[in-house]
Amino acid sequence: MQKSSSPQEVAELELALEKSRQTPGFRAGLAFFWGLIMAKCLLAQWSATVYQIPINTGLYVWALSVGGSGALTLIYAFILFRELPRMPLHGRIVSATWLGCGAGFVVLAVVAVAYGTFSIFLLPALAAVLLGVGCHIHSVVTRQRLFKFLAFGWWLAALGLFTQPNINSLAWMALSLAGLVVLPSGWMLFSRRKAD
């Protein structure tokens, strides 16, 4: 004989299902948004440097774009996660993985820019390696094959980016972001909306 569920158990189950449904959409939305922002910034930096456009790209391209986008991301994440009191374990692992990859990249960027330890044009290749690691762990935890293919795509892109540590690496990284972040996350968002 099957035991009937209490209204509280049903509510908890509905909340768990809603969390598992909203969190991946949130990640795909963030990936799409940040992929576009970073591709735009990289192309703007590349264009300003190659065509010698007299603009302070540090302030008008990077600081404004990353600062404004970061603030919007934090507000959006705060609103979403306030409504979702407990994230499932796989969601926490995936979030921690991407946070760790992002923190690692920030450390590398500070070392390259502030200390000049290595060329800043190696940053796209190093970012591609970290994105590949993040996609690989994401694919293992969530069992989504798409991320395994994206991981290999990022590692191939990294190999190409390491061969040319010059200004053109910015343009190639922008194209890689478009093909390996913006298009797949846009497809995930579109197919999710179509399913709803």
Backbone hydrogen bonds, N-H to C=O, Kabsch-Sander energy under -0.5 kcal/mol:
donor,donor_aa,acceptor,acceptor_aa,energy
10,V,6,S,-2.2
11,A,7,P,-2.2
12,E,8,Q,-2.4
13,L,9,E,-2.4
14,E,10,V,-2.6
15,L,11,A,-2.3
16,A,12,E,-2.5
17,L,13,L,-2.5
18,E,14,E,-2.4
19,K,15,L,-2.6
20,S,16,A,-2.3
21,R,17,L,-1.4
22,Q,18,E,-2.7
23,T,19,K,-2.3
25,G,21,R,-0.8
26,F,22,Q,-2.4
27,R,23,T,-2.4
28,A,24,P,-2.6
29,G,25,G,-2.4
30,L,26,F,-2.4
31,A,27,R,-2.7
32,F,28,A,-2.5
33,F,29,G,-2.6
34,W,30,L,-3.1
35,G,31,A,-2.4
36,L,32,F,-2.1
37,I,33,F,-2.3
38,M,34,W,-2.9
39,A,35,G,-2.3
40,K,36,L,-2.4
41,C,37,I,-2.4
42,L,38,M,-2.8
43,L,39,A,-2.5
44,A,40,K,-2.4
45,Q,41,C,-2.6
46,W,42,L,-2.6
47,S,43,L,-2.8
48,A,44,A,-2.7
49,T,45,Q,-2.0
50,V,46,W,-3.0
51,Y,47,S,-2.6
52,Q,49,T,-0.7
53,I,48,A,-1.7
55,I,53,I,-1.8
57,T,55,I,-1.5
59,L,56,N,-0.5
60,Y,56,N,-2.8
61,V,57,T,-1.4
62,W,57,T,-2.6
63,A,58,G,-2.1
64,L,59,L,-1.7
65,S,61,V,-1.2
66,V,62,W,-2.9
67,G,62,W,-0.5
67,G,63,A,-2.2
68,G,64,L,-2.1
69,S,65,S,-2.3
70,G,66,V,-2.4
71,A,67,G,-2.1
72,L,68,G,-2.2
73,T,69,S,-2.4
74,L,70,G,-2.4
75,I,71,A,-2.2
76,Y,72,L,-2.5
77,A,73,T,-2.8
78,F,74,L,-2.5
79,I,75,I,-2.3
80,L,76,Y,-2.5
81,F,77,A,-2.9
82,R,78,F,-1.5
83,E,79,I,-1.1
84,L,80,L,-0.8
92,R,88,P,-2.0
93,I,89,L,-2.5
94,V,90,H,-2.3
95,S,91,G,-2.5
96,A,92,R,-2.6
97,T,93,I,-2.3
98,W,94,V,-2.3
99,L,95,S,-2.4
100,G,96,A,-2.5
101,C,97,T,-2.4
102,G,98,W,-2.4
103,A,99,L,-2.6
104,G,100,G,-2.5
105,F,101,C,-2.0
106,V,102,G,-2.2
107,V,103,A,-2.2
108,L,104,G,-2.1
109,A,105,F,-2.9
110,V,106,V,-2.5
111,V,107,V,-2.4
112,A,108,L,-2.4
113,V,109,A,-2.9
114,A,110,V,-2.4
115,Y,110,V,-0.8
115,Y,111,V,-0.9
116,G,112,A,-0.5
117,T,111,V,-1.5
122,L,119,S,-1.9
123,L,120,I,-1.2
126,L,122,L,-2.3
127,A,123,L,-2.9
128,A,124,P,-2.2
129,V,125,A,-1.9
130,L,126,L,-2.2
131,L,127,A,-2.8
132,G,128,A,-2.1
133,V,129,V,-2.2
134,G,130,L,-2.7
135,C,131,L,-2.6
136,H,132,G,-2.3
137,I,133,V,-2.5
138,H,134,G,-2.4
139,S,135,C,-2.3
140,V,136,H,-1.9
141,V,137,I,-2.6
142,T,138,H,-2.5
143,R,139,S,-1.3
145,R,143,R,-0.7
147,F,144,Q,-0.9
148,K,144,Q,-0.7
148,K,145,R,-0.8
149,F,145,R,-1.9
150,L,146,L,-2.3
151,A,147,F,-2.1
152,F,148,K,-1.9
153,G,149,F,-2.2
154,W,150,L,-2.6
155,W,151,A,-2.3
156,L,152,F,-2.3
157,A,153,G,-2.4
158,A,154,W,-2.5
159,L,155,W,-2.0
160,G,156,L,-2.0
161,L,157,A,-2.8
162,F,158,A,-2.5
163,T,159,L,-0.9
163,T,160,G,-0.5
164,Q,160,G,-0.5
164,Q,161,L,-0.9
166,N,164,Q,-2.3
169,S,166,N,-2.0
170,L,167,I,-1.5
171,A,167,I,-0.6
172,W,168,N,-2.3
173,M,169,S,-2.2
174,A,170,L,-2.0
175,L,171,A,-2.1
176,S,172,W,-2.3
177,L,173,M,-2.7
178,A,174,A,-2.1
179,G,175,L,-2.4
180,L,176,S,-3.0
181,V,177,L,-1.7
182,V,177,L,-2.5
183,L,178,A,-2.4
185,S,181,V,-2.4
186,G,182,V,-2.5
187,W,183,L,-2.4
188,M,184,P,-2.3
189,L,185,S,-2.5
190,F,186,G,-2.6
191,S,187,W,-2.8
192,R,188,M,-1.9
193,R,189,L,-2.4
194,K,190,F,-2.3
195,A,191,S,-1.8
196,D,192,R,-1.8
